Amino acid sequence: MGLAPILIVDDESEMRSALSHALTRSGFSVESAASGTDALVKIKKDPISLVITDLKMPEMSGMELIGAIKKIKPAIAVIVITAFGSIHNAVEAMQAGAADYLLKPFSFETLVATVKKVLGCMHEDGEIQVSKKAVKSKVTVKTLIAEDRKLLDILKLAKNVATSRSTILIQGESGTGKELLAAYIHAHSGYSDEPYVALNCAALPDTLAESELFGHEKGAFTGAVGRKMGKFELAKHGTVVLDEISEMTPPLQAKLLRVLQEREIDRIGGSRPVPMNARVVAISNVDLKKAVAERKFREDLYYRVNVVPFTIPPLRERRRDIPLLVAHFVEKFCQINQRDMLKISDAALACLAGQQWKGNIRELENTIERAVLIINGPELLPEHLFLEPGDTKGSSQAAISIEAGMTVKEMEKELITKTLQDVDDNRTRAAELLGISIRTLRNKLKEYKQEMEASETQTAAQGG
């Protein structure tokens, strides 16, 4: 593939051999090292494209190896391998500079897909070329966190269509990051240096809405003391984002339809049309197709804005992203509040993974901000989260029950069981929601079944 070799670092020879075989079979050049010290010797001497390392190793841990790599060759990407019970170590590794992590046990398919994603090799296989968990936009200080397959596919498509001038519709629940996707599209449009103009249609006063969007000429109405350019003109060749477009009044919908059809605007009081060169991105947290059926939104306008549609999945359907989001928000609010970086306990992550998140990422962010403010110790624990009991009414997703004294393994079993219940025992869907391979899910279920049978046998023997 024209890449420098991948270096596998693990103290277990069987693991090194298995990983090497899987990657070699997929066309990668592979080298291996039995320790962090040996790995550093190879990294200093030979070109390496990627390091895959276990976290728990004698002499030099995976975390220490990451730190050393980032000092001598920071451009080398690192993937860490960890067990489910040590997921907070994976989060710490991501904070230290690792590009991704793999939870044991994982399939070779998952290994190869992760390697391709991190190396940016996915273009050849039709996969996303996002090699880092955070996709930073030039027009916002916020960050788009993406590891979930569905969201990565959305980002891939968004990047592909960003260079066109087609109108885009982004739908999804409140707090899912719709405007971040709009900013991502603008950043990859080829016009990222042009203005990015966002407008909340629900906050527009009826009397000023038309002037805000299309502008006015001097003397067009009482108080119009000079010419004013509207949002479409101010955006020039950039992007106009119409947030909550469903709240736009019918008269304004009609005027917007003409703008999209003719690619020109009419200032209030103007004598001639003005060309409109901006790309339009419409955002809605309600189903616009349903709004059309209820006669709350113009059908012809719906088809004009629905040229390239995106629907961002809610957080409860992209649980693989939760550890990354938590790590990101912990780092963010620790920096803002000028305090030492907090560790995130496995129990806290399990609690967060089992929540409904009806407010999605915005709700998760608020929860982490509150926890960082109130915590006194060095580690974020479940009691710092102040989570409300799971409310399953009106939702197909049941929250897992977390009790004091539960082990991480018990919480893992509870999460898997609840997820299977929510998807009517669809294992493929459950594995996708949990962020694990279908093979891993089958192995877990087999393990639970064996434990139950052993318990029943023991009970029967005692009863006999």
C-alpha positions in Angstrom: 0.0 0.0 0.0 3.1 2.2 -0.2 3.1 2.8 3.6 5.9 2.4 6.1 5.5 -0.8 8.3 3.1 -1.1 11.2 4.8 -1.9 14.5 3.0 -4.3 16.8 4.1 -4.1 20.5 3.0 -6.8 22.9 4.8 -9.0 25.4 2.8 -12.0 24.4 4.2 -13.8 21.4 0.9 -15.4 20.4 -0.8 -12.0 20.3 2.0 -10.5 18.2 1.8 -13.4 15.8 -2.0 -13.3 15.4 -2.0 -9.5 14.8 0.9 -9.7 12.4 -0.8 -12.5 10.4 -4.1 -10.6 10.2 -2.5 -7.3 9.0 -0.1 -9.1 6.6 -3.0 -10.9 5.0 -4.7 -7.5 4.5 -1.7 -6.2 2.6 0.2 -4.3 5.3 3.9 -4.5 6.0 4.3 -5.5 9.7 7.1 -5.5 12.2 6.9 -6.5 15.9 8.5 -5.8 19.2 8.2 -7.7 22.5 8.6 -4.6 24.7 8.3 -0.9 24.7 12.1 -0.6 24.9 12.5 -2.7 21.7 9.8 -0.7 20.0 11.6 2.6 20.7 14.8 1.2 19.2 12.9 0.3 16.0 11.1 3.6 15.9 14.3 5.6 16.1 16.1 3.5 13.5 13.3 2.6 10.9 10.3 4.5 9.4 7.1 3.4 11.1 3.6 4.4 10.0 1.6 3.1 13.0 2.1 1.5 16.4 -0.3 -1.0 17.8 0.5 -1.5 21.5 -1.0 -3.3 24.5 -1.4 -1.1 27.5 -0.4 -3.6 30.2 3.2 -4.7 29.6 6.2 -5.3 32.0 9.1 -2.9 32.1 7.4 -0.1 30.0 3.7 0.3 29.9 1.7 1.2 26.8 1.0 4.7 28.3 4.8 5.2 28.8 5.4 4.1 25.3 2.9 6.6 23.9 4.6 9.4 25.8 8.0 8.4 24.5 6.8 8.1 20.9 5.1 11.5 21.0 8.4 13.0 22.1 10.7 11.5 19.4 8.3 11.0 16.5 4.9 12.7 17.2 3.6 12.1 13.7 3.4 8.3 14.3 -0.2 7.3 15.0 -0.8 4.9 17.9 -3.7 2.4 18.5 -3.9 0.9 22.0 -5.3 -2.5 23.0 -7.1 -2.8 26.3 -9.7 -5.0 28.1 -13.3 -3.7 28.8 -12.5 -3.5 32.5 -9.8 -1.0 31.9 -11.7 1.3 29.5 -10.7 4.4 31.4 -7.1 3.5 30.6 -8.0 3.7 26.9 -9.6 7.1 27.5 -6.4 8.3 29.2 -4.4 6.9 26.3 -6.6 8.9 23.9 -5.9 12.0 25.9 -2.2 11.2 25.8 -2.2 11.2 22.0 -3.4 7.7 20.9 -5.5 7.8 17.7 -7.9 5.0 18.6 -8.3 2.0 20.9 -9.5 -1.7 20.6 -11.4 -3.4 23.3 -10.5 -7.1 23.9 -11.7 -9.4 22.6 -12.0 -7.9 19.1 -12.2 -9.5 15.6 -9.5 -9.3 13.0 -12.1 -7.4 10.8 -12.4 -4.8 13.5 -8.6 -4.6 13.8 -8.1 -4.1 10.0 -10.9 -1.5 9.8 -9.5 0.5 12.7 -6.0 0.4 11.2 -7.3 1.6 7.8 -9.3 4.4 9.4 -6.4 5.7 11.5 -3.9 5.5 8.6 -6.4 7.2 6.2 -6.2 4.3 3.9 -10.0 4.0 3.6 -10.2 6.0 0.4 -9.3 2.8 -1.5 -12.0 0.8 0.1 -14.7 3.4 0.0 -14.3 4.2 3.7 -14.1 7.4 5.6 -10.7 9.2 5.6 -11.1 10.7 9.1 -8.0 9.5 10.9 -8.6 11.2 14.2 -11.4 11.1 16.7 -11.9 14.9 16.6 -12.8 16.7 13.4 -12.1 20.4 14.0 -13.9 23.0 12.0 -12.3 26.3 10.9 -15.5 28.2 11.8 -16.1 27.0 15.3 -14.0 26.2 18.4 -16.3 23.3 19.1 -15.2 19.8 18.1 -17.0 17.1 16.2 -16.3 13.7 17.9 -16.8 10.8 15.6 -16.0 7.1 16.1 -19.5 5.6 15.5 -19.7 4.0 12.1 -23.0 5.7 11.1 -21.7 9.2 12.0 -18.4 8.5 10.2 -20.4 7.5 7.1 -22.3 10.8 7.4 -19.0 12.7 7.6 -17.7 10.9 4.5 -20.8 11.8 2.5 -20.8 15.4 3.9 -17.2 15.8 2.8 -17.9 14.5 -0.7 -20.8 16.9 -1.3 -19.3 19.8 0.5 -17.7 21.1 -2.7 -21.0 21.3 -4.5 -23.4 24.3 -4.2 -26.4 22.1 -3.6 -28.8 22.9 -0.7 -28.4 20.6 2.3 -30.9 19.6 4.9 -29.7 18.4 8.3 -32.3 16.8 10.6 -32.0 15.2 14.1 -32.9 15.6 17.7 -31.9 18.6 19.7 -28.3 18.5 20.9 -27.0 16.0 18.4 -24.6 18.4 16.7 -26.5 19.5 13.6 -24.8 22.9 13.4 -21.4 21.3 13.9 -22.1 19.2 10.8 -23.0 22.4 8.9 -19.7 23.9 10.0 -17.9 20.8 8.9 -19.5 21.0 5.5 -18.5 24.7 5.2 -14.9 23.9 6.3 -14.6 21.4 3.4 -16.5 23.4 0.8 -13.6 25.1 -0.9 -15.0 28.4 0.4 -14.0 28.1 4.0 -12.4 31.5 3.9 -15.8 33.0 2.9 -18.3 34.0 5.7 -20.2 31.4 7.6 -23.6 33.0 8.6 -25.9 31.2 10.9 -29.5 32.3 11.7 -32.0 30.9 14.1 -35.4 31.2 12.3 -37.3 30.7 15.6 -35.7 33.8 17.1 -36.6 36.1 14.2 -39.3 38.7 15.0 -41.9 38.6 12.3 -41.4 42.4 11.6 -37.7 42.1 11.1 -37.3 38.6 9.6 -37.5 39.7 5.9 -35.0 42.5 6.5 -32.6 40.2 8.3 -32.6 37.7 5.6 -32.8 39.8 2.4 -31.8 43.3 3.5 -33.5 46.6 2.7 -32.8 49.9 0.9 -32.7 53.3 2.6 -36.2 54.6 3.3 -37.9 51.3 2.5 -39.8 51.6 5.8 -39.9 53.8 8.9 -36.5 53.5 10.6 -34.6 52.4 7.5 -32.0 55.1 7.6 -29.6 53.4 5.3 -29.1 50.4 3.1 -28.7 47.1 4.9 -27.4 43.8 3.4 -29.2 40.7 4.5 -27.7 37.4 5.6 -27.6 36.0 2.1 -25.6 38.9 0.8 -23.3 39.0 3.9 -22.4 35.3 3.3 -21.1 36.2 -0.2 -19.8 32.8 -1.6 -19.8 31.2 1.8 -22.6 29.4 3.8 -26.0 30.5 5.1 -27.3 28.2 7.9 -31.0 28.4 8.6 -31.5 26.8 11.9 -35.0 25.6 13.0 -36.3 26.3 9.5 -39.6 24.7 10.4 -40.4 27.8 12.5 -40.2 30.1 9.5 -43.5 31.8 8.8 -45.5 30.9 5.6 -44.9 34.3 3.9 -41.1 34.0 4.6 -41.2 30.4 3.3 -42.6 31.6 0.0 -39.8 34.2 -0.3 -37.1 31.7 0.6 -38.5 29.3 -2.1 -38.0 32.0 -4.7 -34.4 32.7 -3.5 -33.5 29.0 -3.9 -35.2 28.7 -7.2 -33.9 31.8 -8.9 -30.6 32.2 -6.9 -31.4 35.9 -6.3 -32.8 38.0 -3.6 -35.0 41.1 -3.5 -34.1 43.7 -0.9 -37.1 45.4 0.7 -37.6 48.6 -1.3 -35.1 47.5 -3.9 -35.7 48.1 -7.6 -33.8 45.1 -9.0 -32.8 41.6 -7.8 -29.4 40.9 -6.3 -27.6 37.6 -7.2 -27.3 35.1 -4.3 -24.1 33.1 -4.4 -24.1 31.4 -0.9 -24.7 27.7 -0.2 -27.8 27.2 2.0 -27.9 24.6 4.8 -31.3 24.1 6.4 -31.4 22.6 9.9 -34.5 21.2 11.7 -35.1 19.2 14.9 -38.5 18.2 13.7 -39.4 15.9 10.8 -40.0 18.3 7.9 -41.8 15.6 5.9 -44.3 15.2 8.8 -44.6 19.0 9.0 -45.5 19.0 5.3 -48.2 16.4 5.9 -49.6 18.6 8.8 -49.5 21.6 6.5 -47.0 23.5 8.7 -44.3 23.6 6.0 -44.5 24.2 2.3 -44.2 21.0 0.3 -42.4 22.8 -2.6 -39.9 24.4 -0.2 -39.3 21.0 1.4 -38.2 19.5 -1.9 -36.0 22.6 -2.5 -34.1 22.2 0.8 -34.1 18.4 0.8 -31.6 18.1 -2.1 -28.9 16.4 0.0 -30.4 15.2 3.3 -28.6 14.1 6.5 -30.1 12.8 9.7 -27.7 12.7 12.7 -28.3 9.7 15.0 -29.1 10.4 18.6 -26.4 9.7 21.2 -28.2 6.6 22.5 -27.6 5.1 19.0 -23.9 5.9 19.0 -22.7 4.7 22.4 -19.2 3.9 21.1 -18.7 7.7 21.0 -19.6 8.2 24.7 -16.1 7.4 26.2 -14.5 9.8 23.6 -17.1 12.5 24.3 -16.6 12.2 28.0 -12.8 12.4 27.7 -13.2 15.4 25.5 -15.5 17.3 27.8 -13.5 16.4 30.9 -10.4 17.8 29.3 -12.3 20.9 28.1 -13.8 21.8 31.5 -10.7 20.9 33.5 -8.8 23.4 31.3 -11.5 26.1 31.6 -11.6 25.7 35.3 -7.8 25.5 35.6 -7.7 22.2 37.5 -5.6 19.0 37.1 -6.9 16.5 34.6 -9.4 14.1 36.2 -9.4 10.3 35.7 -12.7 8.7 34.7 -13.7 5.6 36.6 -15.1 2.5 34.8 -18.2 2.7 36.9 -18.8 6.3 35.9 -18.4 5.4 32.2 -20.8 2.5 32.6 -23.4 4.8 34.2 -23.0 7.3 31.3 -23.2 4.6 28.7 -26.5 3.4 30.1 -28.3 6.8 30.1 -31.1 7.8 27.8 -29.5 11.2 26.9 -32.8 12.7 25.6 -30.8 16.0 25.4 -28.1 14.1 23.5 -24.5 15.5 23.4 -25.7 18.8 24.9 -27.0 17.0 28.0 -23.9 14.9 28.3 -21.7 18.0 28.1 -23.8 19.7 30.9 -23.5 16.6 33.0 -19.7 16.5 32.7 -19.3 20.2 33.3 -21.3 19.9 36.5 -19.3 16.9 37.6 -16.0 18.7 37.0 -17.2 21.7 39.1 -18.3 19.7 42.1 -15.7 17.0 42.3 -13.0 17.3 45.0 -10.8 14.2 44.3 -8.7 13.1 41.4 -11.3 10.7 39.9 -14.8 11.1 38.4 -17.1 8.7 40.1 -20.8 7.8 39.6 -21.9 9.9 42.6 -20.5 13.0 40.9 -22.8 12.7 37.9 -26.2 13.4 39.6 -27.9 11.4 36.9 -31.7 11.1 37.0 -33.2 7.6 37.1 -33.8 6.2 33.7 -37.2 7.1 32.3 -38.2 4.5 29.8 -41.7 6.0 29.0 -41.9 7.0 25.3 -38.6 5.5 24.6 -37.5 2.2 23.2 -34.2 2.4 25.1 -34.1 1.3 28.7 -31.5 2.6 31.0 -29.3 0.1 32.8 -29.5 -0.2 36.5 -26.3 0.6 38.4 -26.0 -0.3 42.0 -23.3 0.3 44.5 -21.0 -2.8 44.7 -21.6 -3.9 41.2 -18.5 -5.1 39.3 -17.6 -3.8 35.9 -18.4 -7.2 34.5 -21.9 -7.1 36.0 -22.5 -3.7 34.5 -21.2 -4.9 31.2 -23.7 -7.8 31.3 -26.5 -5.5 32.3 -25.7 -3.1 29.4 -25.6 -5.9 26.9 -28.8 -7.5 28.2 -30.8 -4.2 28.1 -29.5 -3.3 24.7 -30.7 -6.7 23.3 -34.1 -6.1 24.9 -34.4 -2.7 23.3 -33.7 -4.1 19.8 -35.9 -7.2 20.1 -32.9 -9.5 20.3 -31.4 -8.3 17.0 -27.8 -9.1 17.7 -26.4 -7.3 14.7 -28.1 -4.1 15.7 -27.1 -4.6 19.4 -23.5 -5.0 18.5 -23.6 -1.8 16.4 -25.1 0.2 19.3 -22.6 -1.2 21.8 -19.7 -0.5 19.5 -18.4 -4.1 19.4 -18.2 -6.8 16.7 -21.0 -9.4 16.3 -18.4 -12.1 17.2 -17.6 -10.4 20.5 -21.3 -10.2 21.3 -21.7 -13.9 20.6 -18.8 -14.7 22.8 -20.2 -12.6 25.6 -23.6 -14.3 25.4 -22.0 -17.7 25.3 -20.0 -16.8 28.4 -23.2 -15.6 30.2 -25.0 -18.8 29.2 -22.2 -21.0 30.5 -22.1 -19.1 33.8 -25.9 -19.6 34.1 -25.7 -23.3 33.4 -22.9 -23.7 35.9 -24.9 -21.8 38.5 -27.9 -24.0 37.9 -25.9 -27.2 38.1 -24.3 -26.0 41.4 -27.7 -25.1 42.8 -29.1 -28.5 41.8 -26.2 -30.3 43.4 -26.7 -28.4 46.6 -30.4 -29.1 46.6 -29.7 -32.8 46.0 
